[in-house]
């Protein structure tokens, strides 16, 4: 019962955020910061409730993919853990590049406790006046890897 209540509460919170996305978040920078925050919330929720894998996958589609991406977005296998891959306290924007309908926002994730530094690129497309997240890439010395 407690897990069902938490799932309903989490979904209601996200619906409120979703209804506000068009009004408040109108730049790739703002979307990136909000995505990082939402992903962290989703990761923490998934880690705490990870036993119901189908529920977690559907929740990911609803709360992360559908909120930021175009409706036909195909996503990678989901993963979550005790440490989120994205965290507003550890991930900062380091550069932005925007052209008419395409934008790339680069971030660096630093965890001083673990001596960890990771790089990400958030790629956006603008459709009908709204920015959509097309992919998040993890970057290392060997290349870029899709992360959504």
C-alpha positions in Angstrom: 0.0 0.0 0.0 2.8 2.4 0.9 4.5 1.8 -2.5 1.3 2.5 -4.4 0.8 5.7 -2.4 4.3 6.8 -3.2 3.9 6.0 -6.9 0.6 8.0 -7.0 2.2 10.9 -5.1 5.3 10.9 -7.4 3.1 10.9 -10.5 0.9 13.8 -9.2 4.0 15.8 -8.5 5.4 15.2 -12.0 2.1 16.0 -13.7 2.2 19.5 -12.0 5.7 20.0 -13.3 4.8 18.7 -16.8 1.9 21.2 -17.0 4.3 24.0 -16.3 7.1 23.0 -18.7 5.9 25.0 -21.7 5.4 28.2 -19.7 8.6 28.2 -17.7 11.2 26.3 -19.6 11.8 27.9 -22.9 15.5 27.5 -23.5 17.8 24.5 -23.8 19.7 25.7 -20.7 16.6 25.8 -18.6 15.4 22.4 -19.9 18.8 20.9 -19.1 18.8 22.1 -15.5 15.2 20.8 -15.1 16.0 17.5 -16.7 18.9 17.0 -14.3 16.7 17.7 -11.4 13.9 15.4 -12.6 16.2 12.6 -13.5 17.7 12.7 -10.0 14.2 12.5 -8.5 13.3 9.6 -10.8 16.5 7.8 -10.1 16.1 8.1 -6.3 12.5 6.9 -6.7 13.4 4.0 -8.9 16.3 2.9 -6.6 13.9 2.9 -3.6 11.2 1.0 -5.5 13.3 -1.0 -8.1 11.7 -4.4 -7.5 8.7 -3.6 -9.8 10.7 -3.3 -13.0 7.8 -2.8 -15.4 6.4 -0.1 -13.2 9.8 1.6 -13.0 10.2 1.4 -16.8 6.7 2.9 -17.5 7.4 5.6 -14.9 10.6 6.4 -16.7 8.8 6.8 -20.0 6.2 9.0 -18.5 8.3 11.1 -16.2 11.4 11.6 -18.2 11.0 10.6 -21.9 7.5 12.0 -22.5 8.2 15.2 -20.6 11.3 16.2 -22.5 11.3 14.3 -25.8 9.2 14.1 -29.0 6.5 11.4 -28.8 8.3 8.9 -31.0 11.5 8.9 -29.0 13.1 5.4 -28.6 15.1 5.2 -25.4 17.9 3.0 -24.2 17.5 0.3 -21.5 16.9 2.1 -18.2 19.4 2.0 -15.4 19.4 3.5 -12.0 21.4 3.2 -8.8 22.3 4.5 -5.4 24.2 7.4 -7.1 22.3 9.1 -9.9 24.0 9.7 -13.2 22.6 13.3 -13.1 22.4 15.5 -10.0 21.8 19.2 -9.7 24.4 19.5 -6.9 27.1 17.8 -9.0 26.4 18.5 -12.6 27.0 22.0 -14.0 26.6 23.5 -17.5 30.0 24.3 -19.0 29.0 25.4 -22.6 26.1 26.0 -24.9 25.8 26.2 -28.7 22.5 27.1 -30.3 21.7 27.5 -34.0 18.2 28.1 -35.3 16.6 24.8 -34.5 19.4 22.8 -32.9 21.2 23.2 -29.6 23.9 21.4 -27.6 24.4 22.0 -23.9 27.6 20.5 -22.4 27.8 19.6 -18.7 30.4 18.2 -16.3 29.4 15.9 -13.4 31.9 16.0 -10.6 31.9 13.9 -7.4 34.8 14.9 -5.3 34.2 12.0 -2.8 34.7 9.5 -5.6 37.2 11.6 -7.6 34.8 11.2 -10.5 34.4 13.6 -13.4 32.0 12.8 -16.3 31.0 14.8 -19.3 27.6 14.9 -21.0 26.0 16.6 -24.0 22.3 17.4 -24.2 21.1 17.6 -27.8 17.9 19.5 -28.5 15.8 20.2 -31.6 13.2 22.9 -31.9 9.8 21.8 -33.3 6.8 24.1 -33.6 8.5 26.7 -31.4 9.3 24.3 -28.5 12.6 22.7 -27.6 12.8 18.9 -27.3 15.5 16.8 -25.9 16.7 14.5 -28.7 19.5 12.7 -26.8 21.8 12.8 -23.8 25.3 11.6 -24.6 27.9 10.4 -22.2 31.3 11.4 -23.4 34.7 9.8 -22.6 38.0 9.5 -24.4 36.7 7.0 -26.8 33.6 8.7 -28.0 29.9 9.6 -27.3 27.4 7.1 -26.1 23.6 7.5 -26.1 22.2 7.8 -22.6 18.5 8.3 -22.9 
